[in-house]
Amino acid sequence: MNSYDFTLAMFPLQTFLLPGEEIPLRIFEPRYIELIEDCKKTGMRFGIPYTTSDEITSYGCEVELQSIVAKNSLNEMVVLIKCVRNFHLLDFFDELPNKLYSGGVVEYVDDDFNTNNPELIVLVKKLKLEINSINGAIATHSSFKLFDIAKSLLLKSEDKYKLYSLRNHLRMEKFLIKQLKFYELVKNNEDALQKNFSLN
């Protein structure tokens, strides 16, 4: 294990998040109730390795507990989590020592994928995607982070995982161009339907 490898508590799910994304989770299994209680007490983060058909994949997201939204008498709860960064999963074990929940060894890899691909930039600006989530500004820059574009498209977990696992700048650009063109097609069809409806 090198200095870039870390052990995290794990909560495998068919969910893949990119940094900054937030989602609610329903917690009801004893092992994950224990996990959330530990997060609340210590402020520790945990990992969500992405799963497909009960198979744990090579990548996941590290998340932190934002808040406990609701809790009942059985300690079942709804919590809000936020993705801090993504990771490459090196090893997975069913239980951490003296814990009910699982754990894994992860490494953090370079995720600084920027693009100034003209076709990609034109599509982003044409579709007026809100890339800057802080102020909601419509895209005006000449380069963007690929994962920011992906977040603006509200991709499904499956598609976000496909994009992330490509680990190749050009292939990731091609993937996003395809997604953007599909988004444009859907948007144009919606606009045409709206126009026809308003004429009736």
C-alpha positions as CSV (number, residue, x, y, z in Angstrom):
1,M,0.0,0.0,0.0
2,N,1.5,3.4,-1.0
3,S,0.8,6.8,0.4
4,Y,-2.0,7.4,-2.1
5,D,-4.0,4.3,-0.9
6,F,-6.6,4.6,1.7
7,T,-9.1,2.4,3.5
8,L,-12.7,3.6,3.5
9,A,-15.9,2.2,4.9
10,M,-18.0,1.0,2.0
11,F,-21.7,1.1,1.0
12,P,-22.1,-0.6,-2.4
13,L,-24.9,0.8,-4.4
14,Q,-26.1,1.1,-8.0
15,T,-25.4,4.8,-7.8
16,F,-22.5,6.8,-9.2
17,L,-22.0,10.4,-8.3
18,L,-19.6,13.1,-9.5
19,P,-18.0,15.6,-7.2
20,G,-20.5,18.1,-5.9
21,E,-23.6,16.0,-6.5
22,E,-26.0,15.3,-3.6
23,I,-28.6,12.6,-3.2
24,P,-30.9,11.3,-0.4
25,L,-30.4,7.8,0.8
26,R,-32.8,5.6,2.8
27,I,-31.0,3.7,5.5
28,F,-32.6,0.7,7.1
29,E,-30.1,-2.2,7.3
30,P,-28.3,-2.5,10.7
31,R,-24.8,-2.3,9.2
32,Y,-25.6,0.9,7.4
33,I,-27.3,2.4,10.4
34,E,-24.1,1.8,12.2
35,L,-22.1,3.4,9.4
36,I,-24.2,6.5,9.4
37,E,-24.0,6.8,13.2
38,D,-20.2,6.5,12.9
39,C,-20.1,9.2,10.3
40,K,-22.3,11.4,12.5
41,K,-20.0,10.9,15.5
42,T,-16.6,11.2,13.8
43,G,-17.2,13.1,10.6
44,M,-15.7,10.3,8.6
45,R,-16.5,9.8,5.0
46,F,-17.4,6.6,3.2
47,G,-17.2,5.1,-0.2
48,I,-19.9,4.0,-2.6
49,P,-18.5,1.5,-5.1
50,Y,-20.7,1.4,-8.1
51,T,-22.5,-2.0,-8.6
52,T,-24.1,-3.6,-11.6
53,S,-26.2,-6.8,-11.2
54,D,-24.7,-7.3,-7.7
55,E,-21.1,-7.0,-9.1
56,I,-18.8,-4.4,-7.5
57,T,-17.0,-2.4,-10.2
58,S,-13.6,-0.8,-10.2
59,Y,-14.7,2.8,-9.5
60,G,-16.9,4.6,-7.0
61,C,-17.4,7.9,-5.2
62,E,-16.4,9.1,-1.8
63,V,-19.2,10.9,0.0
64,E,-19.8,12.8,3.2
65,L,-22.9,13.0,5.4
66,Q,-24.6,16.3,5.0
67,S,-27.6,15.8,7.2
68,I,-30.0,13.3,8.7
69,V,-33.3,14.3,7.1
70,A,-35.6,12.0,9.0
71,K,-35.3,9.2,11.6
72,N,-37.9,6.8,13.1
73,S,-38.0,4.8,16.4
74,L,-36.2,1.9,14.7
75,N,-33.3,4.2,13.8
76,E,-34.2,3.8,10.1
77,M,-33.5,7.1,8.5
78,V,-33.2,9.2,5.3
79,V,-29.9,11.0,5.0
80,L,-28.5,13.5,2.5
81,I,-25.0,12.8,1.2
82,K,-22.6,14.7,-1.1
83,C,-19.9,13.4,-3.3
84,V,-16.4,14.8,-2.5
85,R,-14.3,12.9,-5.0
86,N,-14.1,9.7,-7.0
87,F,-11.8,6.7,-6.5
88,H,-10.4,3.5,-8.0
89,L,-11.2,0.5,-5.9
90,L,-8.2,-1.7,-5.3
91,D,-9.6,-4.2,-2.8
92,F,-13.0,-4.9,-1.1
93,F,-13.8,-6.8,2.1
94,D,-17.2,-7.7,3.6
95,E,-16.5,-6.3,7.0
96,L,-14.1,-3.9,8.6
97,P,-12.6,-5.0,12.0
98,N,-15.3,-4.7,14.8
99,K,-17.8,-3.3,12.4
100,L,-20.9,-4.6,10.6
101,Y,-20.3,-2.6,7.4
102,S,-17.8,-3.4,4.6
103,G,-14.6,-1.6,3.7
104,G,-12.2,-1.3,0.8
105,V,-8.8,0.0,-0.2
106,V,-8.9,2.8,-2.7
107,E,-6.6,5.0,-4.7
108,Y,-7.3,8.5,-5.9
109,V,-6.5,9.2,-9.5
110,D,-6.1,12.3,-11.6
111,D,-9.6,13.5,-12.7
112,D,-8.6,16.8,-14.1
113,F,-10.2,16.3,-17.6
114,N,-10.7,19.6,-19.3
115,T,-11.8,20.2,-22.9
116,N,-11.6,22.9,-25.5
117,N,-13.0,20.6,-28.2
118,P,-14.8,23.0,-30.6
119,E,-17.7,20.7,-31.3
120,L,-18.2,20.0,-27.6
121,I,-18.0,23.7,-26.7
122,V,-20.5,24.8,-29.5
123,L,-23.0,22.2,-28.3
124,V,-22.7,23.3,-24.7
125,K,-23.2,26.9,-25.6
126,K,-26.0,26.2,-28.1
127,L,-27.9,24.2,-25.5
128,K,-27.3,26.9,-22.9
129,L,-26.2,24.4,-20.2
130,E,-25.7,25.7,-16.7
131,I,-22.2,24.5,-16.1
132,N,-21.4,26.8,-13.1
133,S,-23.5,25.3,-10.4
134,I,-22.5,28.1,-7.9
135,N,-24.2,31.0,-9.7
136,G,-26.2,29.2,-12.4
137,A,-24.4,31.1,-15.1
138,I,-24.9,30.0,-18.7
139,A,-21.7,28.7,-20.3
140,T,-19.5,31.5,-21.7
141,H,-16.1,30.0,-21.4
142,S,-13.9,28.5,-24.1
143,S,-13.0,25.4,-22.0
144,F,-14.8,23.2,-19.5
145,K,-14.3,20.3,-17.2
146,L,-15.7,17.2,-18.8
147,F,-17.4,16.1,-15.5
148,D,-19.1,19.5,-15.2
149,I,-20.7,19.0,-18.6
150,A,-21.8,15.5,-17.5
151,K,-23.4,16.9,-14.4
152,S,-25.3,19.5,-16.3
153,L,-26.8,16.8,-18.5
154,L,-28.2,15.0,-15.4
155,L,-27.0,11.7,-16.7
156,K,-28.1,8.4,-15.1
157,S,-25.6,6.6,-12.8
158,E,-25.0,4.0,-15.5
159,D,-23.9,6.7,-18.0
160,K,-21.8,8.6,-15.5
161,Y,-20.0,5.4,-14.7
162,K,-19.4,4.6,-18.4
163,L,-18.0,8.1,-18.9
164,Y,-15.8,8.0,-15.8
165,S,-14.4,4.5,-16.5
166,L,-13.3,5.4,-20.0
167,R,-10.2,7.1,-18.5
168,N,-9.3,8.5,-21.9
169,H,-9.7,12.2,-22.8
170,L,-10.7,11.7,-26.5
171,R,-13.1,8.8,-25.8
172,M,-14.7,10.9,-23.0
173,E,-15.2,13.8,-25.4
174,K,-16.8,11.5,-28.0
175,F,-19.1,10.0,-25.3
176,L,-20.3,13.5,-24.2
177,I,-20.8,14.7,-27.8
178,K,-23.1,11.8,-28.3
179,Q,-25.0,12.6,-25.1
180,L,-25.2,16.2,-26.0
181,K,-26.6,15.5,-29.5
182,F,-29.2,13.2,-28.0
183,Y,-30.1,15.9,-25.5
184,E,-30.4,18.4,-28.3
185,L,-32.7,16.0,-30.2
186,V,-35.0,15.5,-27.2
187,K,-35.1,19.3,-26.6
188,N,-35.9,20.1,-30.2
189,N,-38.8,17.5,-30.1
190,E,-40.1,19.0,-26.9
191,D,-40.0,22.5,-28.3
192,A,-41.8,21.4,-31.5
193,L,-44.5,19.7,-29.4
194,Q,-44.9,22.8,-27.3
195,K,-45.2,25.0,-30.4
196,N,-47.8,22.7,-31.9
197,F,-49.8,22.6,-28.7
198,S,-49.8,26.4,-28.5
199,L,-51.1,26.7,-32.0
200,N,-54.1,24.6,-31.3
